[in-house]
């Protein structure tokens, strides 16, 4: 069994313990039995679900928007234990899985969004041109070294790391990223304000719905679109790093993803799949991704899109349903 493995992009409640160097900073005041109603309101007010943004219809009358997303963490999950064997588990994602994933996407001619820590790009610079050359994929921000933002405990340092990440990806990709996904879905008390001030079109870190919504912050509409993720659609929780997850059965995982898509199709909303190349790109698992895309394509009126395309579409005046 490998020791010292850091968590991938799971919500904090589903994560294994952070390393001692990445314990959440004691900046968020706990809600206790002595908290007043106003203190409770303030405690939860930083990033809340606002107006639902599911449109009256998706482009060309589609019933559902489907976003395939990949968190390209690779070796950076082993930064607290950078020894050759655990590092090689992450390296597999870049050397073997990303090309394999791109081949599957090519075969189906569907787009995807890749969230990449800046230093993952530095370690494997060949990934960006391979992704960009397809002409249909998006690359989004995913931290500097996949650092856990609540563990930084310093607003200025967190802002510097976010700015560095944006600038590095902008230079590598040739386009400023418009979307961000927090590493390990970790927001510090100041993270959302930094995301908003950085001018991102959308975030994809929160889990408050199965459809797009505008983020409310301290009671005010923020203008930032949330394209929410789900632990249920995350390969890491099932497979783990080395087949040590909760359900390391590709067939069983396929059935879960299929059911998630089916109800999204019935509800006419959206389906976001979150995969990690070094996890879901293994042979038996990529076969199930291929199978899932084939199944989704068998349904009429499905719109495969990047996260940017979805965010821009739902932000158009007149495209949205008037839901509270």
Secondary structure, 3 states (H helix, E strand, C coil): CCCCCCCCCCCHHHCCCCCHHHCCCCCCCCCCCCCCHHHHHHHCCCCEEEEECCECCCHHHCCEEEEEEEEECHHHHHHHHCCHHHHHHHHHHHHHHHHHHHHHHHHHCCCCEEEECHHHHHHCCHHHHHHHCCCCCEEEECCCCCCCHHHCCCHHHHHHHHHHHHHHHHHHHCCCCCEECCHHHCCCCCHHHHHHHCCCCEECCCCCCCCCEEEEECCEEEEEEECCCCHHHEHHHHHCCCCCCCCCCHHHHHHHHHHHHHHHHHHCCEEEEEECHHHHCCHHHHHHHHHHHHHHHCCCCEEECCHHHHHHHHHCCCCECCCC
